[in-house]
Amino acid sequence: MALIGRLFVIAFAFLAACLVAGMVIVAAIMFPEFSDLGSGPVDQGAIDIILGFGFIFISGFALLPAAIIALITEAFSIRGALTYAVGGAIVGLACYLGLVPFDPETLRFQGIVRRHLEIMTGAGIVAGLVYWMVAGRTAGAWREPPPRLPPPPPMPSR
């Protein structure tokens, strides 16, 4: 029963991490537009749509690598924040490199944009820390038996 509850916590933490990562990516990509004072106010409806697509994009591409990281940390009860930050960076890097064409003859990725790589890795770090705050601090705790209750006090004798 504790495992089923833990799976719900992991799913909620993954969705929260994807939402934050999508927000980081949209803010970082759109920053040049935000800094231009001559363009006027930004339409909030457009930002909401872009955030929605960013969330869907991140959650779709990050599901398998993030599930592997979550499985490893749950199996070994790893609870360190730095571990989740590094795992998030790896997931962000994997998501970006999954979109870049790879040339098997030269064993190199073609067309890497360094700024985009940094944005995805940074978003992965932030997502890893959000995941740690929601679910990572108690990784593997579902396997520990519940604490034993102290024995009742002795009955008074007559």
Secondary structure, 3 states (H helix, E strand, C coil): CHHHHHHHHHHHHHHHHHHHHHHHHHHHHHHHHHHCHHHCCCCHHHHHHHHHHHHHHHHHHHHHHHHHHHHHHHHCCCCCHHHHHHHHHHHHHHHHHCCCCEECCCCEECCCCHHHHHHHHHHHHHHHHHHHHHCHHHCCHHHCCCCCCCCCCCCCCC
